[in-house]
Amino acid sequence: MTEQTSFGTARGLLSAHGADLLRGDDGAVITSVETYGLAVPLKRPIADSTAAMAHWTVPVVEIRTADGRVGTGISGVHCAPELLSDVILSYYADALLDTSSEDILGTWKRLYWLPTHWIGRAGVVHMALAMVDIALWDLAAQRAGMPLWRLLGGTQESVEAYNTDGGWLNLTDSELVRDLTSLVDHGWSRVKIKVGRSDWREDARRVRAVRRALGDDVTLMCDANQRWDLSTANQIMPVLEEAAMDWVEEPFHADDLQAHARLQSSTRLDVAAGESIYSYHQFASFMAADAIRVVQADVTRVGGVTEFLQIAAHAAARGLRFAPHAGDMMQVHQHLVGTVLSEVPPLVEFIPWTQEAFVERSVVREGLMERPYGPGASTAIDPAARMRWQLPGVGSAKTL
């Protein structure tokens, strides 16, 4: 049940033509959509149980409006930024041009129900939707003349952060201890260790060594990056409980709701997941099954700010902890945490890999994230960074 006039302009019955929509303020009309990608080098090679990296890839979309403003949407991936770019340019751009950038929810629904819905309710297509949605919210905050967190009704209070830039699986035991001890010496009181080696006993040895070195006052989390099965998890859980682990992150395949639920029911530790969960509906299912107690939605994996806020409100209503995964390296999440009414204090993940790519960098002092004050979503790319790190052959532009 679709109408198709060319390869790039397929649309569903639920996705109206741009010409059928109210334009609103003429200055807010979208006149150009451009995509590109950056490969930002890491200061050192790192590895977890599923990937080894020497750089972090930042796909970018810039949406220009008739009044001269540019809204920037970003993502964060290990590879294939050209796929996100292709979705935006081949399928989304025609549905964006000559429409109002102020119609954020309407645009979200139009793009979501394009025929790409059939091939991408998660993964690349949905992440491309997130990039567009972030860019539109960036424009909305710019037009309001305020940072996005203030537009969303947040407070200027500092938010506690935890550091994920350490504890990597490719480090030897002694390097691991030095790595995390260094973070604590620099003022961090919450740090994460990677687990998920082929022999769980190696993980157990490393966890014990880290806890002995850090003492009892440091909050320690662990992340298995989906590498365990229930048998492995059950064998290592006594060690993790003994180490007073704050949470156990992504223990199983991200789609295995039952395994998460069974583990959560058998341990006093909190199970965390979300970086590989792409929709409000899937998060709602995990919450309803009591499969996770720490909700780690990522604005770049779910459908942008619009869907992120829905998930955050749902988690808050259930009294669950909310600690976003930071595929954006915290640039957008620094605006989003703490904007939904909740009895649970907000927590944000700090990973500083791409700080030099942005005009407005995030600020963390003594483990506390400070709110940014520039208008927008802090996503604008530094032109010098684009010149240094732009990937050849990725992206293009469409204009009216």
N, C-alpha and C positions, 0 to 999 in steps of 0.2 A: 504494500500500500504506500508506495512512494512516487514522487514525481522527480524526473531527472532530465535536465536539459544539457548537462555536460558532466564530465568526470568529476569536476570540482564543485558542482553546485547541487548535488543531490540533497533533497530535504524531505522531512517527514511531514505528515498531516498536522502534527503538533508543533511544527516549527514554521511560524508565519514568515512571509516575505518581509524584508526590511521596509519595503514601500508601504506595507499595510500598517506600520507602527507609527505612533505619535513621536515626532522628532523632539518635542520639548524645546529647551534652550538651544538656539542655533549654534552657539559657541561650543556646546557639548557634543556636537555631531562628530562621529568618528570619520576621519579623512584618510588615515594611513595605518597599516598594520605591518610591522617589521619584526623579523626574528633573526637571532644569531646565537652563538654559543661561545662560552669561555672555558678554557682548560687551565684552572688555577693550580700551580704546582704546590705540593705539600712540602713542609720543611724537612720531612723525613718519610721514608716508605713505611706504610702501615699495613696490617692485615688483621682480619677477624676470621671466623670459622668458614666464611663463604667467599671472601674477596680479598685481594691484595691491591693496593693503590699507591700511586706516586703523585696523583693530582685529583682534584675534584672538579667535575664538569658542571657548569652553570648555564643551562638553556635560558634564553631571555626573549621576551616579547615586549616591544614598545608600541603602544597604541596612542596615536596622535589625534587631537581634536581640532576643530576649526578655530578655536581661540588660541591655538599655539601651545597648549599644554601637552605633555607626554606622560602617560602612565606606564609604569614598568612592572611587568610580571616576571617572576623567576621560578626556577625549579632547581633540583639538585640530583644528579644521577652519576652512576659509575661509568656509563657509556651511552652511545646512540642518541645524542641530543638532536640529530637530524630527524629522528622519528617524531619527536614532539613538534619540531618546526614544520614538518610536512603536514601534520594534522591541522595546525593553526592556519597555514597558508592555503592548503588545498581544500579545506572543508569549513573552517571557522571564519576566515577573513571575509568571504562574500556575505556571510550572515551578520558581520559586524559593520562593514563600511556603509556609511550614510544612515546609520542608526544612532540613537542617543546613548552616550556613555553613562548617563545617569540611570538608565533602566537596568540596574544590576541584576535583580532577581529575574526579571523578564528575559534578559539575555542569557542568564544561566540556564533557564528552562528551555529556551530555544536551541541553544547549543547542545544541551544534554540529549534532547530528543531528535537530533539529526540522525540519519541512518547510521552514523558512526556508533550510535548506542548499541547496535547489534554486535559490534566487534570490540567494544572497549568500555564497558561499565567499570573497569579497573585498569590499572596500568597506563600505557602511553596516552590513550585518548583522554582518559579522565585527568591525567596530570597536565595535559595541554589545556583542558578546561580550567584547571586550577590556575595556570599561568595567566589566562585571560581574565579570570575573576579577580586575581590579585591586582592586575593592572587597572581594572575598573575601580576597585576600592582605593588604589593609590590616587587615581584621578579625583575621586570623590573627596578625599581628604585634602588634596591640593586646592580644589575649588572652595572647600570650606575654610581654607587657610589654617589648618591645624593638623597635628600628627594623628595618624589613624586611631591610636588608642583613645585619644580624647573624643574623636568623632563617634567611636563606639560606646562612649560613656564610661571608660575606665578611669582609674585614679592615678595620680602621679607617684604613688608609693612604690618604693623599690621592691623588686621581686627576687626571691632567693633562686640562685642558679646552682646547677651541679655540672661538673667538668667531665666531659667524655673524651677529651683529647689526651688519653693515656690508657695504660692497662692493656696494650695491644697483644694479640696472640702470637705475633712474630718475635716478641721480646723473650730473651732468656729469663729464667727465674730471677736472677740477680738484677737484670735490667728492668724487669717489671717492678720489683720492689723500689729501686731507685727512682723510676719514673713516677710512681704514685706518691712516694715520699716527697719528691720535689714539688708536686702539685700542692700537697698539704703545707709544705714549707712556704709556699707562695700564697697562703691564705685560704685555700679551698678546704671546706669541711665536708663536702659531698663529692665522691669520685666513683668511677665505674671501672670494673675489670671485665675483660672479655674471657669467655669460656667457650667450650665446644670443641675441644681437641678429641681426636679419635679414641683416646683412652681417658675415661672420666677421672681415673685416679690421678692423672697429670693435672687436671683442673683442680681437684681436691687439694693436691700438694701446693699449688700456686695460691689458691684462695687462703689456705692456712698461713702461708708465708707472708702474704700481704696483710692479713689481719694482725699477725704478731708484730709486724713492722709499724703499722699505723696506730695500733692501740684501739681502745674501745670507744673513743670520743669521735672518731671519724665515721661518717655514714658511708657505707659501701654498698654498691649495687653490682649485679653481674648480668651479662648479656650473652646468650647462647646463639643468637642469630639463626634460630630455627633448626639447630643441628641435632637435637636430642629426640629420642623416642621415650615412651613412658617408662620403660625398664631402666634406661640410663638416668632419667630424671629421678626416679625413686631411689636409685643407688646413691646419687650425689646429694640429695636433699638433706640428709642428716648433717653433712658437712656444712652446707650453706646455712642451715639453721643454727648450727654451732657458731658459725662466723657472724651471726646476727645480720645477715644480708637484708638490706632494706627492701629490695625486690628482685625477682628473677624474671628477666626480660626475654621475650621471644624464645621460650624453651622448645617449641614445636613448630611444625609447618604452620604458616599463618592462617590457613583455611581449616585447620583441625580444631574446631570448637570443642569437641568432646574431650580431647586430650587436655586442653587447657582447663576445662571444667573439672575433670577428674583430679588433676594436680592441685588446683586451687582448693578443692574440698578436702585434700589430704595433708595440707601444710598450713602452718601458721604464718608463713611468709606470704607477701603479696605477689601475685603473678601480674606481669606487665606485658602489654602488646599494643601495637597500633601502627608501626611504621610501614607495615605491609598490608594494612587493612584500608580499603579505599572508599568506603561509603558509610553514610549515616546508618543505613539499614543493617550492614554487617556489624558495625559497632553496637547497634541496639541489640542484635542477637547475642553477641558476646556478653553484654551487660545483663540481659535478661536471664542468661544461663549461669550467671555468677562465675564466668570463666576467667575474668580479669578483675583486678581491684585497682590497677593503675592504668588509666586510659592515655595512650600515647598517640593521639591523632596528629598528623602532620599536614599543615596547610597546603604543602606541595603534592601530597599524595591523594588526599580527599579533594573534593571539588572547590578548592580555594577557601577564601574567608567565609563565603556564604554557607558552605556545608560545615566548615570547622566550627562555627558558632553554634550550629544546631547540635553537633556532637557534644560540645562543651556544656551546653545547657542540659542535655540529657544526662551526662555524667554527674553534673552538679545536683540534679534532682534525685539521683540515687545515692548521693553522699560519697561518691568515688573520688579517688585522687586523680588529678589531671596534670600530666607532665608531658607536653608535646615532644615528639621526635623532631629534630631540627635539620631536615634535609636542606633547608634554606640557610643553615648556619646561624639561625636566630634572627635574621634580618626582619622578617615579617612577624615571627612569633613574639618578639619583644613588644609588639603592639597588641597582640591578641590575648596573652595570658592575663588573667585577672580582670577581664572585661565582662565576665558572666558571674552573676551573683551566686556565691557558693560558700559553704561553711568550711571547706577544705582550702588551706592556703595554697596559692598558685606556686608552681615550680617550673623553671625553664632550663632547657639543655643548652650548655655553652660549648660550641665547637668553633674555634677562631680561624678556620682554614681559609675563608674567602674575605676576610675583613678588608684587604687592600683593593678588592674589586668594586667597592661601593663608595659613593660620595659621602654618605652619612654612616659612619661605623657604629656598631653597638658598643656600649660601655659597661663593663663589669668591674666593680671594686669590692675586694674582700668578700667575694662570693655573692654579691648583690648586684642585680642588673638594674641600671638606671634607665628611666624612660627617655626616649629621644624627643626632641622638641621641634624638629623641622617638619613642615607640612608634607603630608604624604605617608607612604608606607616604608620609607627608608630603603627602597629598592633601586633607586637610580644608580646606574653603572658609571663609575669614574671613566671618563674618556681615555685617560692614559692606560687604565687597566684593559680597556677594550683593544687598544692598539697593541698591547703586549701579549695578550692571551687569547684573542679571538681565533676561533677554529676556522681554517679555510674550508670553503665548500659547504658550510652549514648556514642555512637561512637565506632569506630574501625579503622582499617587501611587495605589498600591494597597496595601491592608492586609488582614490576616486578619480 
